[in-house]
Amino acid sequence: MTWTSAVWTTVEFREELRDFVAPVVGEPTVLEPLDVRPWSTVWRVESAAGVHYAKQNCPGQAHEAALVVELARIAPERVAPVAAADPARDLLLTPDLGPTLRASGAAADPDVWCRIVAEAAALQREVATHVAELPLRVLLPADATTYVADAVGRLAALPAGDARRLRPEEALRIEALLPDIGEWSDEVADLGLPITLNHNDLHDNNVIAPAGDASLRFFDFGDAVLAEPLGSLLIPLRFCADVLGAGPDDPRLHRVVDAALEVWTDVVPAARMRAALPAALQLGRLARAESWRRCVASMTLAERGEYGAAPAEWLGTLGEDPPVGTRPRM
């Protein structure tokens, strides 16, 4: 069976999901979809065992169940616990741990964002020695120019009218950036930081602070890739800036950056990482293009009309002004 939004709305899928959860939590009294999106579905499960959430991803991101099983083994205190998993079908069941940081309103505090990125970096350090065990696409800095050139060629060759198409003028602009991309790649690679987990959608609605736990719990790893660690700050910095209403030079964003870099300062001096951060965040955009590429592949024509431009749009952000939190301090 191909796991798409068309399947997730059927009676057959509901029964498949019931058969998956019932042996673990008992016969559900509530089994209802919270989200059915082109890239995944999440269902609320209520039973005598409490509230749980069941998830399945589209084929391009059907690594999450296997990935979370490994992450729960490597760093059990940093991810949502696994109540049940079927990696062959990418079915994952996790218990309700309480509200996300967004739902609780905690993310209005810049100190919370410092904690998010610092603990995410700590997870990266724990994972770095286990990357061979993780079922994820590897995006090496050294491969960035090839990745961009291939993506531009593929998307620009699509026929006019295809929502996924990269406009010719944009293709030419990005191709002209290939020497710069090569320089960014060298700058980041020269840091010598390990390849590790990039959550690739790290924001306040994918993090929980369970009562009594010393660590934050991260979840929703469908977009994840393996890459150098600094590019993973791209999404939290964007969300943090939006939540705080912060401009590029806001000192609160510099504090968030510092909190993440501190975790790696025994490997590379903070000044070197900060100098290379703009380049790393440029390369981090490729991880976003990659996860969207995986999602778009199985979308219906109607869904492609709404979301199909996302890979090209992320490629189109290459070369934009330095991301928030990375400009030199005055």
N, C-alpha and C positions, 0 to 999 in steps of 0.2 A: 504494500500500500504506500502511495506517495503522500507524505504529510504536508498538506496545504490547507488553506482556509476553507476550501470546498469540502474537505474531509471533516474538518473540525466542527462543522455545523450539522453533521449527520447523526442519526440515532445509532448507527453502527459504531461511531467513535465513542459516543457516550457509554455504550455497553463495554467497549474495549477498555475504557478508562475505569469503569466500575470494576471490571475483572482485575485490573491492575492494583487498585487501592484497597479493595475489600479484604484480601488476605492479610493486609498489614494493619489496617485501622478499623476493620469491621465494616459491616454494611453501612454505607453512607446514608445519612438522613437528608443531607443537602449535597448535591453535585451539580454545580452551575458554573457556566463560563463567566469569568471576570473580564477577559480580553480575548478576542479572536482577531488577530492582526495578520497581515500577509506573511510575517516572519515567525510568529509563534502564537500559541494559545496558552492561557493560564486559567485554571479552574479552581474554584473554592470547594473544599471537601470538608463536610462536617459529619462527625460520627461520635460514638461513645469515647473515642480516643482523643477528641478535641478537634481543633481546626487545623487543616493542612492545605497546601497548595500543590496542585499537579501541573506540570508543564511539559509541552512538546514543541520543538522548533521545526522550522522548514528544513528540507534536505540539506541546504547549503550550510546550515548551522547546527546540524544534528550531532554535534560533538559534546553538547553541554552536559548530558547525564554522565557520560564517561569522564569528562573533565572534572565535574564536581565530586565524583567519587574519589578521584585521585587527590584533589585539593583537600577533601575532608580527611584523607589519610595523611597528607603531608603537613597540613596546618589546621587541625580540626577546630581550633579555637577562633579561627578567622573567617570561616564560611558558615553558611546556614547548614545545619545538620541534615544528613540524608536519611529520610525515613524509608525510602525504597527507590530503586533505580533499575531501569532496564535499558542499558546502553544500546542494545540492538535496535530498539524502537525509539530511542532518545526520550524515554519517559522518566520523569523525575518527580519525586514526592518529598516535600520538605514541610516541617511543622511551622505553624504561625508563631513568630518570635516577638510579635508586637508591632507597633507602628514604625514606619521608616523615619529617617531623620527629617525628611520633608513633611510628612504627615504630622509629626510631633511639633513642628515649628522650630526645631533646634538649629536648622541650617541658616537662620538669620544671624548667627554668631560666627564671626571669622575664626574664633578658636576651634569651633567644630570642624571647619574646613581644614584647618591645620591638622587636626586629629585624623580626618578622613585620609588625607594624602600621606601622612606619616605612617599610619597603620597599613595602608595599601602598599607603600614601599616596603614595609616590614614583611608583608606577605610575599612581595616580589623576591626579597632576599631568601626567604625560606624555600621558595619554588625554584630558584635559580639553579640549584644542583640536581633538579629532577626534571628538567625540560624534556629529556628524551622520553619520558614516560607520559607526556601530555599530548593528546590528539589534536594539535593545533597547527595552523599554517605559520611558518616562520618567515618573518620579514626582516632580513638582515639589512643594516645600513648600506652595505656594499652592493646590494641588489636593487637599490632604490631607483637608479636611472633606468635600468632594464625594466623594472616594474612599470614606471611611468610611461616609457616609450611604448611598451606593449599595450598598456591600457589605452593610451591615446590612439594608437593605430586601430585597435579593436572598436572603440566607441565612435571614432570619427568615420569609420567605414560603414556604419549602420545607415540605412536609407533615410532620407528626409521624411519627417513625420513620425519616426520612432522616438518615443520619449526618452530613450536611453542615449540618444545620439549626442556626441560632443560637437558643438558648432565648429565649422572650419576655422574661423578666426580665433576661437579659443584653443583649438588644437595647435595652431601655429604659435600662439603665445606660450603655451606650456612647453612645446618642443624647444623654443628659444631659452627656456629655463633649465634645460638639461645640464649645461655646465655648472650652473648654480647648485642644482640638486647633487651633482657629483661632489662639489665642495662641501655642502652640508653633510653628505654621507661621510666624507673623510673626517670632518671635524668631530662628528659624533663617534665614529668608529675609533678614533684616536684616544678617546677617553678610556677605553678598555673596560667599560662596564659590561656585565654579563648579559646575555640574552635571557629574558625571563618573561613572565606573564604580563601582558597588557590587557587589563579588563576591557578597555576600549569603549566603555559606556559608563564610566565611573562618575556618578552624581548622587545627590542627596536622597534620591528615591530608590537607590539600589544598595542602601546601607541601613543597618538596624543596630541600635545600641540596646540589647536586651538587658532588662533589669537584673542586676547581680553579676553580669559578665564583665570581666576586666577588659575585653577586647570588643571592638566593633565586629559585626558580621556582614560580610559582603555576599551578594547574590546576583543573579542575572548575568551569567557569563557567556551568553550566546554569541556576543560580538567579539569575544576574546581572540587574541593572536599572541604569538611569541615574538618579541622584539626587544630592542634596547629599552631600558626602563624609563628614561626621562620623557619620551614622547607620550607616555600615558597621562601626563599632566594636562594635555590639551583639553580634554572634556571637563575635568573638575575646575580648571581655571575659568573656562567659559561660563559654566553654571554658577560658580562662585561670584564672578563679576556681575552676572545678571541678578542674582539674589541680593547681593549687597549694594547694587547700583554703583559699582566701582568702575572707574576709568582705568586706562592702561597703566598709569603711574601711581595708582592708589597704593599706599604703603601696606594696606591690609593684604593685598595680593602678593606683595613681596614676602610678607610673613608666611603666607601659605606655601610659596615656592621654597622658602628657607626650611620649612618643616619637612618637606619631602626630601630635599637635598641632604639634610642632616643625617638621614639614615644611611647614606652612601659615603660620608666623608672619611671613613676609614679606608675606602678604596680609592677615591679621587678627591682632591681638594675642592671645597665648595666653590671657590672662585673659578676654577676650570669648568665645573659643571654649569655654573650660572652663565659663563661666557658662551658655552655650547648649547644652552637651552633653546634659544630661538631656532637654531638649526634642527634640534631634536623635535621641536613642536611642528616644524614644517614637515618632517618625515612622519610625524604622528598622524598627519592627514591621510597618508596612504593606508594606514590601518582602518580608518573610517571608510575610505573608498572600497577597501577589500571586503569589509563586513557587509556593506550595501550591495556589492557585486554578488556575494553569496545569496543574499536575500532576494534580489531582483530575479535571479535565474529561474525561480519556480513560481513567480507571480502570474496571475491571470493578466489578460490584456488590459482589463479595467484597472487592476492594481498597478500595472506598469505605467498606465497613464497618470496615476497619482504620485507614484514613488520612483518610477524608473529613472528619473534624471539624477537621483541622489549620487551615484558613483561619479558621474561627470561633474556634478556641482562640487563635490569634495576635491576632485582633482583641480577644479577651477579656483580653489582657495590657495593653491600653491603660489608663493610669492607675495601674498598679502602682507600688510603691515605687521610688524612684530606682535605676537600675541600678548594679551594682557599679562602683567606681572613679570615681563622679561626685559623691559627697557632699563638701561643703566640708571641707577639712583643719582639724583643731583645733590 
